[in-house]
Amino acid sequence: MTKFDSMIVITGVAGFIASCLVRQLNDEGMNDLIVVDDFSRPDKKLNLEHKQIKQFIHRNTFIKWLDQNYMDVELIIHLGARTDTTEFNKAIFDELNVNYSKAIWKSCTQYAIPLIYASSAATYGLGELSYKDDHSLIEKLKPLNPYGESKNEFDKWVLNQRTTPPFWAGLKFFNVYGPNEYHKARMASVVFHAFNQIESNGKVKLFKSHKHEFEDGKQLRDFIYVKDVADVILFLMQNQNHSGIYNLGTGKARTFLDLTNSVFTALKKESNIEFIDTPMDIRDTYQYFTEADMNKLKNIGYTKPFTSLENGIYEYVNHYLILKNYF
């Protein structure tokens, strides 16, 4: 493990993925962490308990702080974003996902600080152009909502920059699940919602298929365990050789039936699934298939196997959800 001699900055740290990353970094002996967020939501404070953190900075003052402390910063991991796919106020996404990210990029370029940032598989829309992380395709992608559009706008802007940080990587997260997502409400993973439905009434409701080529529950997604996401970020921290935009899924699509049955199995219960109509307001844009092409990441040397859906769900359910534990 490469030793980092200066501070590592993580934005969006009170959120799901970033708080899990902090735990992973602490476990690797990295405690010199500067963390950035708005820290206003009490339901996210538990994500940061029992973690080693050097300094907390409000996101509104971070750029000014960086101007004064850049010489002590070795790397910035920018995971902060508005991620609500049901939000349609474009101005919010412009401010938080596009312009704020541009400001961080410009500072990293000016001060020669490596940058890893969160993009999203939401940029792929319905997958008309495949799910391949080819830079030449990014300009042509058609996201389905303002959130996906904001992530793609920043990716496009990045690829048009002539001056860049010494190393940069954008990560297109697919369907991430795992501990520390308790605060996400409607935006939490299907695993989280399935668990809570089973605990409440013993069954899970899944959307029917409205396409003849897919049976009910056979819609497919690329589900990735949050600890695997942290492992990939650690790899990129240690291997700052190939800048670019990368997919981050498992490369293996699984059905919602697979996922739901795995939750029942983890709870040692018989499966009980009810199929309901997909709401009309999302039916036309509902994704029936997503699967990350992971060759690009593998080609730069990432070889660690991804956690199987069954093993990830078993650990998540039994080590975290049942016990209401945090990672």
ABEGO torsion letter per residue (X at the ends): XBBBABBBBBBGAABAAAAAAAAAAAAAGBABBBBBBAGABAAAAAAABGBBBABBBBAAAAAAAAAAAAAABABBBBABBBABAABABAAAAAAAAAAAAAAAAAAAAAAGBBBBBBBBAAAAEAGAAEABBBAAAAAABBBABAAAAAAAAAAAAAAABABBBABBBBBBBBBBBEBGAAAAEAABBAAAAAAAAAAAAGBBBBBBBABAABBBGABBBBBBBAAAAAAAAAAAAABBABBEBBBBBAGBBBBAAAAAAAAAAAAGBBBBBBBBBBBAAAAAABBABBBBBAAAAAAAGBABBBBBAAAAAAAAAAAAAAAGBBX
